């Protein structure tokens, strides 16, 4: 059964890393001014997923880069679902005002989040390799 043995993907560490990312993102959201630039809004997500990817990779104990990068997947899916829910509610309340969908910005921010999670996994792999050296 993949994921249960010694070589598969471990989903529990990925979920825990994503949850840690959510908590950090939420905490950063309280500290970020509402009128911030897109970079100021994306940078806390990068850092949150860097830590989340590091946590997931350390807990998985193997395939660190993969576990770190996969941490971004549930994080992005839930984040985009929440964003879509807000935009759908806006469209319902104000039907004459179409929601602004910035696909280039969305793709860029998702790539930044993925890079943060992968960097966390990569860092965990470096630490693990250092520990294995004689």
N, CA, C and O atoms as a GROMACS GRO file, in nm:
protein
  536
    1UNK      N    1   0.084  -0.118   0.000
    1UNK     CA    2   0.000   0.000   0.000
    1UNK      C    3   0.089   0.124   0.000
    1UNK      O    4   0.164   0.144   0.096
    2UNK      N    5   0.083   0.209  -0.105
    2UNK     CA    6   0.168   0.327  -0.110
    2UNK      C    7   0.138   0.421   0.006
    2UNK      O    8   0.023   0.438   0.046
    3UNK      N    9   0.243   0.481   0.058
    3UNK     CA   10   0.227   0.576   0.167
    3UNK      C   11   0.237   0.512   0.304
    3UNK      O   12   0.269   0.579   0.401
    4UNK      N   13   0.208   0.382   0.312
    4UNK     CA   14   0.213   0.315   0.441
    4UNK      C   15   0.349   0.250   0.464
    4UNK      O   16   0.391   0.229   0.578
    5UNK      N   17   0.418   0.219   0.356
    5UNK     CA   18   0.546   0.151   0.366
    5UNK      C   19   0.661   0.248   0.384
    5UNK      O   20   0.643   0.361   0.430
    6UNK      N   21   0.780   0.202   0.346
    6UNK     CA   22   0.899   0.280   0.370
    6UNK      C   23   0.936   0.376   0.258
    6UNK      O   24   1.022   0.461   0.278
    7UNK      N   25   0.874   0.368   0.141
    7UNK     CA   26   0.917   0.452   0.031
    7UNK      C   27   0.810   0.548  -0.021
    7UNK      O   28   0.840   0.630  -0.108
    8UNK      N   29   0.689   0.541   0.028
    8UNK     CA   30   0.581   0.623  -0.025
    8UNK      C   31   0.574   0.761   0.037
    8UNK      O   32   0.653   0.798   0.124
    9UNK      N   33   0.478   0.834  -0.011
    9UNK     CA   34   0.453   0.968   0.040
    9UNK      C   35   0.377   0.956   0.171
    9UNK      O   36   0.284   0.877   0.181
   10UNK      N   37   0.415   1.034   0.268
   10UNK     CA   38   0.348   1.035   0.398
   10UNK      C   39   0.257   1.157   0.403
   10UNK      O   40   0.305   1.271   0.409
   11UNK      N   41   0.126   1.133   0.401
   11UNK     CA   42   0.029   1.242   0.389
   11UNK      C   43   0.004   1.316   0.520
   11UNK      O   44  -0.029   1.434   0.518
   12UNK      N   45   0.018   1.248   0.632
   12UNK     CA   46  -0.005   1.315   0.761
   12UNK      C   47   0.096   1.428   0.782
   12UNK      O   48   0.055   1.538   0.820
   13UNK      N   49   0.226   1.406   0.760
   13UNK     CA   50   0.319   1.518   0.773
   13UNK      C   51   0.288   1.634   0.677
   13UNK      O   52   0.306   1.750   0.711
   14UNK      N   53   0.242   1.600   0.556
   14UNK     CA   54   0.207   1.704   0.460
   14UNK      C   55   0.090   1.786   0.513
   14UNK      O   56   0.091   1.909   0.506
   15UNK      N   57  -0.012   1.719   0.566
   15UNK     CA   58  -0.128   1.789   0.622
   15UNK      C   59  -0.087   1.875   0.742
   15UNK      O   60  -0.134   1.989   0.755
   16UNK      N   61   0.000   1.823   0.828
   16UNK     CA   62   0.045   1.900   0.943
   16UNK      C   63   0.128   2.020   0.900
   16UNK      O   64   0.116   2.128   0.959
   17UNK      N   65   0.210   2.004   0.799
   17UNK     CA   66   0.288   2.117   0.748
   17UNK      C   67   0.198   2.224   0.688
   17UNK      O   68   0.222   2.343   0.707
   18UNK      N   69   0.095   2.182   0.615
   18UNK     CA   70   0.000   2.278   0.558
   18UNK      C   71  -0.075   2.352   0.668
   18UNK      O   72  -0.098   2.472   0.658
   19UNK      N   73  -0.115   2.279   0.773
   19UNK     CA   74  -0.185   2.345   0.885
   19UNK      C   75  -0.095   2.445   0.956
   19UNK      O   76  -0.140   2.553   0.994
   20UNK      N   77   0.032   2.410   0.972
   20UNK     CA   78   0.126   2.504   1.031
   20UNK      C   79   0.138   2.628   0.942
   20UNK      O   80   0.147   2.740   0.992
   21UNK      N   81   0.139   2.607   0.811
   21UNK     CA   82   0.143   2.719   0.718
   21UNK      C   83   0.021   2.809   0.731
   21UNK      O   84   0.033   2.932   0.725
   22UNK      N   85  -0.098   2.748   0.748
   22UNK     CA   86  -0.220   2.827   0.767
   22UNK      C   87  -0.212   2.913   0.892
   22UNK      O   88  -0.248   3.031   0.891
   23UNK      N   89  -0.165   2.853   1.001
   23UNK     CA   90  -0.155   2.926   1.128
   23UNK      C   91  -0.059   3.044   1.112
   23UNK      O   92  -0.090   3.155   1.155
   24UNK      N   93   0.056   3.020   1.051
   24UNK     CA   94   0.152   3.128   1.031
   24UNK      C   95   0.099   3.235   0.936
   24UNK      O   96   0.120   3.354   0.959
   25UNK      N   97   0.030   3.193   0.831
   25UNK     CA   98  -0.030   3.288   0.736
   25UNK      C   99  -0.135   3.373   0.805
   25UNK      O  100  -0.143   3.494   0.782
   26UNK      N  101  -0.215   3.311   0.890
   26UNK     CA  102  -0.317   3.384   0.964
   26UNK      C  103  -0.253   3.486   1.057
   26UNK      O  104  -0.297   3.600   1.065
   27UNK      N  105  -0.149   3.444   1.128
   27UNK     CA  106  -0.079   3.535   1.219
   27UNK      C  107  -0.016   3.650   1.141
   27UNK      O  108  -0.021   3.765   1.186
   28UNK      N  109   0.041   3.621   1.025
   28UNK     CA  110   0.102   3.726   0.943
   28UNK      C  111  -0.004   3.821   0.888
   28UNK      O  112   0.022   3.940   0.870
   29UNK      N  113  -0.123   3.768   0.859
   29UNK     CA  114  -0.231   3.852   0.808
   29UNK      C  115  -0.274   3.958   0.905
   29UNK      O  116  -0.316   4.067   0.865
   30UNK      N  117  -0.264   3.928   1.033
   30UNK     CA  118  -0.300   4.027   1.134
   30UNK      C  119  -0.195   4.138   1.144
   30UNK      O  120  -0.223   4.248   1.191
   31UNK      N  121  -0.073   4.108   1.098
   31UNK     CA  122   0.035   4.206   1.106
   31UNK      C  123   0.056   4.283   0.976
   31UNK      O  124   0.132   4.380   0.974
   32UNK      N  125  -0.009   4.242   0.868
   32UNK     CA  126   0.009   4.305   0.738
   32UNK      C  127  -0.101   4.409   0.716
   32UNK      O  128  -0.219   4.377   0.727
   33UNK      N  129  -0.063   4.535   0.685
   33UNK     CA  130  -0.165   4.638   0.660
   33UNK      C  131  -0.252   4.601   0.540
   33UNK      O  132  -0.205   4.539   0.445
   34UNK      N  133  -0.378   4.640   0.544
   34UNK     CA  134  -0.473   4.607   0.438
   34UNK      C  135  -0.434   4.668   0.304
   34UNK      O  136  -0.468   4.613   0.199
   35UNK      N  137  -0.364   4.778   0.305
   35UNK     CA  138  -0.328   4.847   0.180
   35UNK      C  139  -0.192   4.805   0.128
   35UNK      O  140  -0.131   4.878   0.050
   36UNK      N  141  -0.144   4.689   0.168
   36UNK     CA  142  -0.010   4.643   0.127
   36UNK      C  143  -0.006   4.605  -0.020
   36UNK      O  144  -0.109   4.576  -0.081
   37UNK      N  145   0.114   4.607  -0.074
   37UNK     CA  146   0.136   4.567  -0.213
   37UNK      C  147   0.121   4.416  -0.226
   37UNK      O  148   0.126   4.344  -0.126
   38UNK      N  149   0.104   4.366  -0.349
   38UNK     CA  150   0.093   4.222  -0.368
   38UNK      C  151   0.214   4.144  -0.315
   38UNK      O  152   0.200   4.034  -0.262
   39UNK      N  153   0.334   4.204  -0.328
   39UNK     CA  154   0.453   4.136  -0.277
   39UNK      C  155   0.446   4.124  -0.125
   39UNK      O  156   0.482   4.020  -0.069
   40UNK      N  157   0.401   4.230  -0.058
   40UNK     CA  158   0.390   4.226   0.088
   40UNK      C  159   0.285   4.124   0.132
   40UNK      O  160   0.294   4.071   0.243
   41UNK      N  161   0.188   4.096   0.048
   41UNK     CA  162   0.086   3.997   0.082
   41UNK      C  163   0.133   3.855   0.049
   41UNK      O  164   0.088   3.760   0.112
   42UNK      N  165   0.222   3.840  -0.050
   42UNK     CA  166   0.271   3.708  -0.091
   42UNK      C  167   0.388   3.661  -0.005
   42UNK      O  168   0.403   3.541   0.019
   43UNK      N  169   0.471   3.754   0.041
   43UNK     CA  170   0.589   3.718   0.119
   43UNK      C  171   0.556   3.643   0.248
   43UNK      O  172   0.624   3.545   0.278
   44UNK      N  173   0.454   3.683   0.325
   44UNK     CA  174   0.420   3.603   0.443
   44UNK      C  175   0.378   3.460   0.409
   44UNK      O  176   0.406   3.367   0.485
   45UNK      N  177   0.311   3.442   0.296
   45UNK     CA  178   0.274   3.308   0.252
   45UNK      C  179   0.397   3.225   0.219
   45UNK      O  180   0.402   3.106   0.250
   46UNK      N  181   0.496   3.287   0.156
   46UNK     CA  182   0.621   3.219   0.124
   46UNK      C  183   0.688   3.170   0.252
   46UNK      O  184   0.729   3.054   0.262
   47UNK      N  185   0.698   3.260   0.350
   47UNK     CA  186   0.762   3.225   0.477
   47UNK      C  187   0.681   3.118   0.550
   47UNK      O  188   0.737   3.024   0.606
   48UNK      N  189   0.549   3.133   0.550
   48UNK     CA  190   0.462   3.035   0.617
   48UNK      C  191   0.480   2.896   0.556
   48UNK      O  192   0.487   2.797   0.629
   49UNK      N  193   0.487   2.889   0.424
   49UNK     CA  194   0.504   2.758   0.360
   49UNK      C  195   0.647   2.709   0.366
   49UNK      O  196   0.671   2.588   0.360
   50UNK      N  197   0.743   2.798   0.378
   50UNK     CA  198   0.881   2.757   0.402
   50UNK      C  199   0.886   2.678   0.533
   50UNK      O  200   0.945   2.570   0.539
   51UNK      N  201   0.825   2.734   0.637
   51UNK     CA  202   0.821   2.666   0.767
   51UNK      C  203   0.734   2.540   0.758
   51UNK      O  204   0.773   2.435   0.811
   52UNK      N  205   0.618   2.549   0.693
   52UNK     CA  206   0.531   2.432   0.678
   52UNK      C  207   0.597   2.320   0.602
   52UNK      O  208   0.585   2.203   0.640
   53UNK      N  209   0.668   2.353   0.494
   53UNK     CA  210   0.740   2.251   0.417
   53UNK      C  211   0.853   2.189   0.497
   53UNK      O  212   0.879   2.069   0.486
   54UNK      N  213   0.920   2.270   0.577
   54UNK     CA  214   1.027   2.220   0.664
   54UNK      C  215   0.970   2.122   0.766
   54UNK      O  216   1.028   2.016   0.791
   55UNK      N  217   0.858   2.159   0.826
   55UNK     CA  218   0.794   2.072   0.925
   55UNK      C  219   0.751   1.940   0.860
   55UNK      O  220   0.778   1.832   0.914
   56UNK      N  221   0.686   1.948   0.745
   56UNK     CA  222   0.640   1.827   0.677
   56UNK      C  223   0.756   1.735   0.641
   56UNK      O  224   0.749   1.614   0.661
   57UNK      N  225   0.862   1.793   0.589
   57UNK     CA  226   0.977   1.714   0.547
   57UNK      C  227   1.047   1.650   0.666
   57UNK      O  228   1.088   1.534   0.659
   58UNK      N  229   1.060   1.725   0.774
   58UNK     CA  230   1.125   1.669   0.894
   58UNK      C  231   1.042   1.556   0.952
   58UNK      O  232   1.096   1.453   0.993
   59UNK      N  233   0.909   1.574   0.956
   59UNK     CA  234   0.823   1.469   1.009
   59UNK      C  235   0.822   1.346   0.919
   59UNK      O  236   0.817   1.233   0.968
   60UNK      N  237   0.828   1.368   0.787
   60UNK     CA  238   0.829   1.255   0.694
   60UNK      C  239   0.959   1.175   0.706
   60UNK      O  240   0.958   1.053   0.698
   61UNK      N  241   1.070   1.245   0.724
   61UNK     CA  242   1.198   1.178   0.743
   61UNK      C  243   1.260   1.120   0.617
   61UNK      O  244   1.362   1.051   0.625
   62UNK      N  245   1.201   1.146   0.503
   62UNK     CA  246   1.255   1.098   0.375
   62UNK      C  247   1.190   1.178   0.263
   62UNK      O  248   1.088   1.243   0.284
   63UNK      N  249   1.250   1.173   0.146
   63UNK     CA  250   1.198   1.246   0.030
   63UNK      C  251   1.160   1.390   0.071
   63UNK      O  252   1.050   1.437   0.044
   64UNK      N  253   1.255   1.456   0.136
   64UNK     CA  254   1.227   1.584   0.198
   64UNK      C  255   1.177   1.690   0.100
   64UNK      O  256   1.079   1.760   0.128
   65UNK      N  257   1.243   1.702  -0.013
   65UNK     CA  258   1.203   1.803  -0.111
   65UNK      C  259   1.060   1.777  -0.160
   65UNK      O  260   0.980   1.870  -0.171
   66UNK      N  261   1.028   1.653  -0.188
   66UNK     CA  262   0.893   1.617  -0.234
   66UNK      C  263   0.788   1.646  -0.127
   66UNK      O  264   0.684   1.705  -0.156
   67UNK      N  265   0.816   1.605  -0.003
   67UNK     CA  266   0.719   1.630   0.104
   67UNK      C  267   0.702   1.779   0.128
   67UNK      O  268   0.591   1.826   0.154
   68UNK      N  269   0.811   1.854   0.120
   68UNK     CA  270   0.801   1.998   0.137
   68UNK      C  271   0.715   2.060   0.027
   68UNK      O  272   0.624   2.138   0.056
   69UNK      N  273   0.744   2.026  -0.098
   69UNK     CA  274   0.670   2.082  -0.210
   69UNK      C  275   0.522   2.043  -0.205
   69UNK      O  276   0.435   2.126  -0.234
   70UNK      N  277   0.494   1.920  -0.168
   70UNK     CA  278   0.354   1.875  -0.163
   70UNK      C  279   0.274   1.945  -0.053
   70UNK      O  280   0.151   1.945  -0.056
   71UNK      N  281   0.343   2.005   0.042
   71UNK     CA  282   0.275   2.082   0.147
   71UNK      C  283   0.199   2.200   0.087
   71UNK      O  284   0.097   2.242   0.141
   72UNK      N  285   0.249   2.253  -0.022
   72UNK     CA  286   0.183   2.368  -0.086
   72UNK      C  287   0.049   2.330  -0.149
   72UNK      O  288  -0.039   2.415  -0.162
   73UNK      N  289   0.033   2.205  -0.188
   73UNK     CA  290  -0.088   2.166  -0.262
   73UNK      C  291  -0.216   2.185  -0.179
   73UNK      O  292  -0.305   2.256  -0.224
   74UNK      N  293  -0.229   2.124  -0.060
   74UNK     CA  294  -0.353   2.149   0.015
   74UNK      C  295  -0.366   2.294   0.059
   74UNK      O  296  -0.477   2.347   0.067
   75UNK      N  297  -0.253   2.358   0.087
   75UNK     CA  298  -0.255   2.498   0.127
   75UNK      C  299  -0.315   2.585   0.016
   75UNK      O  300  -0.402   2.667   0.041
   76UNK      N  301  -0.268   2.565  -0.106
   76UNK     CA  302  -0.316   2.644  -0.220
   76UNK      C  303  -0.462   2.610  -0.251
   76UNK      O  304  -0.542   2.700  -0.276
   77UNK      N  305  -0.498   2.482  -0.249
   77UNK     CA  306  -0.636   2.443  -0.280
   77UNK      C  307  -0.733   2.508  -0.184
   77UNK      O  308  -0.833   2.566  -0.226
   78UNK      N  309  -0.706   2.498  -0.055
   78UNK     CA  310  -0.797   2.557   0.044
   78UNK      C  311  -0.797   2.710   0.033
   78UNK      O  312  -0.903   2.772   0.041
   79UNK      N  313  -0.681   2.770   0.015
   79UNK     CA  314  -0.674   2.916   0.003
   79UNK      C  315  -0.754   2.966  -0.117
   79UNK      O  316  -0.826   3.065  -0.106
   80UNK      N  317  -0.739   2.899  -0.229
   80UNK     CA  318  -0.811   2.942  -0.349
   80UNK      C  319  -0.960   2.914  -0.337
   80UNK      O  320  -1.041   2.990  -0.390
   81UNK      N  321  -0.998   2.808  -0.270
   81UNK     CA  322  -1.140   2.782  -0.246
   81UNK      C  323  -1.201   2.893  -0.161
   81UNK      O  324  -1.311   2.940  -0.189
   82UNK      N  325  -1.128   2.934  -0.057
   82UNK     CA  326  -1.177   3.043   0.027
   82UNK      C  327  -1.187   3.174  -0.052
   82UNK      O  328  -1.284   3.249  -0.036
   83UNK      N  329  -1.087   3.200  -0.136
   83UNK     CA  330  -1.091   3.321  -0.219
   83UNK      C  331  -1.209   3.316  -0.315
   83UNK      O  332  -1.277   3.417  -0.335
   84UNK      N  333  -1.234   3.200  -0.375
   84UNK     CA  334  -1.346   3.184  -0.466
   84UNK      C  335  -1.478   3.206  -0.393
   84UNK      O  336  -1.570   3.267  -0.447
   85UNK      N  337  -1.488   3.155  -0.271
   85UNK     CA  338  -1.611   3.172  -0.192
   85UNK      C  339  -1.640   3.320  -0.167
   85UNK      O  340  -1.754   3.364  -0.176
   86UNK      N  341  -1.536   3.395  -0.136
   86UNK     CA  342  -1.552   3.539  -0.114
   86UNK      C  343  -1.596   3.609  -0.242
   86UNK      O  344  -1.686   3.693  -0.239
   87UNK      N  345  -1.535   3.574  -0.354
   87UNK     CA  346  -1.572   3.636  -0.481
   87UNK      C  347  -1.712   3.597  -0.525
   87UNK      O  348  -1.783   3.679  -0.583
   88UNK      N  349  -1.753   3.474  -0.497
   88UNK     CA  350  -1.891   3.433  -0.531
   88UNK      C  351  -1.992   3.508  -0.446
   88UNK      O  352  -2.098   3.547  -0.495
   89UNK      N  353  -1.960   3.529  -0.321
   89UNK     CA  354  -2.050   3.606  -0.234
   89UNK      C  355  -2.058   3.751  -0.282
   89UNK      O  356  -2.166   3.811  -0.280
   90UNK      N  357  -1.946   3.807  -0.325
   90UNK     CA  358  -1.946   3.943  -0.380
   90UNK      C  359  -2.033   3.950  -0.504
   90UNK      O  360  -2.109   4.045  -0.521
   91UNK      N  361  -2.023   3.851  -0.591
   91UNK     CA  362  -2.105   3.847  -0.712
   91UNK      C  363  -2.253   3.832  -0.678
   91UNK      O  364  -2.339   3.885  -0.750
   92UNK      N  365  -2.285   3.761  -0.570
   92UNK     CA  366  -2.423   3.744  -0.529
   92UNK      C  367  -2.479   3.874  -0.472
   92UNK      O  368  -2.593   3.912  -0.501
   93UNK      N  369  -2.401   3.942  -0.390
   93UNK     CA  370  -2.446   4.065  -0.324
   93UNK      C  371  -2.452   4.181  -0.422
   93UNK      O  372  -2.545   4.262  -0.417
   94UNK      N  373  -2.354   4.190  -0.510
   94UNK     CA  374  -2.347   4.299  -0.607
   94UNK      C  375  -2.337   4.241  -0.747
   94UNK      O  376  -2.228   4.238  -0.804
   95UNK      N  377  -2.450   4.194  -0.804
   95UNK     CA  378  -2.444   4.123  -0.933
   95UNK      C  379  -2.395   4.210  -1.049
   95UNK      O  380  -2.344   4.155  -1.147
   96UNK      N  381  -2.408   4.339  -1.041
   96UNK     CA  382  -2.362   4.426  -1.150
   96UNK      C  383  -2.213   4.448  -1.151
   96UNK      O  384  -2.158   4.502  -1.247
   97UNK      N  385  -2.146   4.408  -1.042
   97UNK     CA  386  -2.002   4.428  -1.030
   97UNK      C  387  -1.932   4.293  -1.041
   97UNK      O  388  -1.931   4.217  -0.944
   98UNK      N  389  -1.874   4.261  -1.157
   98UNK     CA  390  -1.807   4.132  -1.168
   98UNK      C  391  -1.680   4.130  -1.083
   98UNK      O  392  -1.609   4.230  -1.075
   99UNK      N  393  -1.652   4.018  -1.020
   99UNK     CA  394  -1.530   4.010  -0.939
   99UNK      C  395  -1.406   4.022  -1.028
   99UNK      O  396  -1.404   3.976  -1.142
  100UNK      N  397  -1.305   4.085  -0.973
  100UNK     CA  398  -1.179   4.100  -1.046
  100UNK      C  399  -1.095   3.974  -1.029
  100UNK      O  400  -1.052   3.943  -0.918
  101UNK      N  401  -1.072   3.904  -1.136
  101UNK     CA  402  -0.992   3.782  -1.131
  101UNK      C  403  -0.860   3.810  -1.202
  101UNK      O  404  -0.858   3.827  -1.324
  102UNK      N  405  -0.754   3.814  -1.128
  102UNK     CA  406  -0.621   3.839  -1.182
  102UNK      C  407  -0.548   3.705  -1.193
  102UNK      O  408  -0.481   3.662  -1.099
  103UNK      N  409  -0.561   3.640  -1.306
  103UNK     CA  410  -0.504   3.506  -1.323
  103UNK      C  411  -0.351   3.506  -1.320
  103UNK      O  412  -0.290   3.414  -1.268
  104UNK      N  413  -0.289   3.610  -1.377
  104UNK     CA  414  -0.142   3.616  -1.375
  104UNK      C  415  -0.093   3.632  -1.232
  104UNK      O  416   0.003   3.566  -1.191
  105UNK      N  417  -0.158   3.718  -1.156
  105UNK     CA  418  -0.121   3.736  -1.016
  105UNK      C  419  -0.145   3.610  -0.934
  105UNK      O  420  -0.066   3.576  -0.846
  106UNK      N  421  -0.254   3.542  -0.963
  106UNK     CA  422  -0.287   3.418  -0.895
  106UNK      C  423  -0.181   3.311  -0.923
  106UNK      O  424  -0.135   3.244  -0.831
  107UNK      N  425  -0.144   3.296  -1.048
  107UNK     CA  426  -0.042   3.197  -1.085
  107UNK      C  427   0.093   3.232  -1.022
  107UNK      O  428   0.165   3.144  -0.974
  108UNK      N  429   0.127   3.361  -1.022
  108UNK     CA  430   0.254   3.404  -0.963
  108UNK      C  431   0.256   3.374  -0.813
  108UNK      O  432   0.354   3.321  -0.761
  109UNK      N  433   0.147   3.409  -0.744
  109UNK     CA  434   0.146   3.387  -0.599
  109UNK      C  435   0.149   3.237  -0.567
  109UNK      O  436   0.212   3.197  -0.469
  110UNK      N  437   0.083   3.155  -0.647
  110UNK     CA  438   0.087   3.010  -0.624
  110UNK      C  439   0.228   2.955  -0.647
  110UNK      O  440   0.271   2.865  -0.575
  111UNK      N  441   0.298   3.007  -0.746
  111UNK     CA  442   0.436   2.964  -0.770
  111UNK      C  443   0.528   3.006  -0.655
  111UNK      O  444   0.618   2.931  -0.617
  112UNK      N  445   0.505   3.124  -0.601
  112UNK     CA  446   0.583   3.170  -0.486
  112UNK      C  447   0.557   3.079  -0.365
  112UNK      O  448   0.650   3.042  -0.294
  113UNK      N  449   0.431   3.044  -0.343
  113UNK     CA  450   0.398   2.954  -0.233
  113UNK      C  451   0.461   2.816  -0.252
  113UNK      O  452   0.516   2.759  -0.158
  114UNK      N  453   0.455   2.764  -0.374
  114UNK     CA  454   0.517   2.635  -0.404
  114UNK      C  455   0.668   2.641  -0.382
  114UNK      O  456   0.728   2.547  -0.330
  115UNK      N  457   0.730   2.752  -0.424
  115UNK     CA  458   0.874   2.768  -0.404
  115UNK      C  459   0.909   2.772  -0.256
  115UNK      O  460   1.009   2.714  -0.215
  116UNK      N  461   0.826   2.838  -0.176
  116UNK     CA  462   0.852   2.842  -0.032
  116UNK      C  463   0.844   2.705   0.031
  116UNK      O  464   0.931   2.668   0.110
  117UNK      N  465   0.742   2.629  -0.004
  117UNK     CA  466   0.726   2.494   0.051
  117UNK      C  467   0.841   2.404   0.007
  117UNK      O  468   0.895   2.327   0.088
  118UNK      N  469   0.879   2.413  -0.120
  118UNK     CA  470   0.990   2.331  -0.171
  118UNK      C  471   1.121   2.369  -0.103
  118UNK      O  472   1.203   2.283  -0.072
  119UNK      N  473   1.141   2.499  -0.081
  119UNK     CA  474   1.262   2.544  -0.012
  119UNK      C  475   1.268   2.490   0.130
  119UNK      O  476   1.375   2.452   0.178
  120UNK      N  477   1.154   2.485   0.197
  120UNK     CA  478   1.150   2.426   0.331
  120UNK      C  479   1.188   2.279   0.329
  120UNK      O  480   1.263   2.234   0.415
  121UNK      N  481   1.136   2.205   0.232
  121UNK     CA  482   1.173   2.065   0.218
  121UNK      C  483   1.320   2.046   0.186
  121UNK      O  484   1.385   1.956   0.238
  122UNK      N  485   1.371   2.133   0.100
  122UNK     CA  486   1.512   2.126   0.063
  122UNK      C  487   1.601   2.152   0.185
  122UNK      O  488   1.699   2.082   0.207
  123UNK      N  489   1.564   2.254   0.266
  123UNK     CA  490   1.640   2.282   0.388
  123UNK      C  491   1.637   2.164   0.484
  123UNK      O  492   1.739   2.132   0.546
  124UNK      N  493   1.522   2.101   0.497
  124UNK     CA  494   1.512   1.983   0.583
  124UNK      C  495   1.602   1.871   0.532
  124UNK      O  496   1.663   1.799   0.610
  125UNK      N  497   1.610   1.857   0.400
  125UNK     CA  498   1.699   1.757   0.342
  125UNK      C  499   1.845   1.787   0.370
  125UNK      O  500   1.924   1.695   0.394
  126UNK      N  501   1.883   1.915   0.367
  126UNK     CA  502   2.020   1.953   0.400
  126UNK      C  503   2.054   1.919   0.545
  126UNK      O  504   2.161   1.867   0.575
  127UNK      N  505   1.962   1.950   0.634
  127UNK     CA  506   1.983   1.920   0.776
  127UNK      C  507   1.994   1.770   0.797
  127UNK      O  508   2.080   1.724   0.872
  128UNK      N  509   1.908   1.693   0.731
  128UNK     CA  510   1.911   1.548   0.745
  128UNK      C  511   2.043   1.491   0.692
  128UNK      O  512   2.100   1.399   0.752
  129UNK      N  513   2.091   1.545   0.581
  129UNK     CA  514   2.217   1.498   0.524
  129UNK      C  515   2.334   1.530   0.616
  129UNK      O  516   2.426   1.450   0.629
  130UNK      N  517   2.331   1.647   0.679
  130UNK     CA  518   2.437   1.684   0.773
  130UNK      C  519   2.441   1.589   0.893
  130UNK      O  520   2.548   1.554   0.942
  131UNK      N  521   2.324   1.547   0.938
  131UNK     CA  522   2.318   1.457   1.053
  131UNK      C  523   2.372   1.318   1.019
  131UNK      O  524   2.423   1.248   1.106
  132UNK      N  525   2.360   1.278   0.892
  132UNK     CA  526   2.404   1.145   0.852
  132UNK      C  527   2.553   1.139   0.825
  132UNK      O  528   2.611   1.031   0.818
  133UNK      N  529   2.617   1.257   0.809
  133UNK     CA  530   2.762   1.258   0.784
  133UNK      C  531   2.836   1.212   0.909
  133UNK      O  532   2.793   1.240   1.021
  134UNK      N  533   2.948   1.141   0.889
  134UNK     CA  534   3.025   1.092   1.006
  134UNK      C  535   3.098   1.204   1.076
  134UNK      O  536   3.167   1.180   1.175
   0.00000   0.00000   0.00000
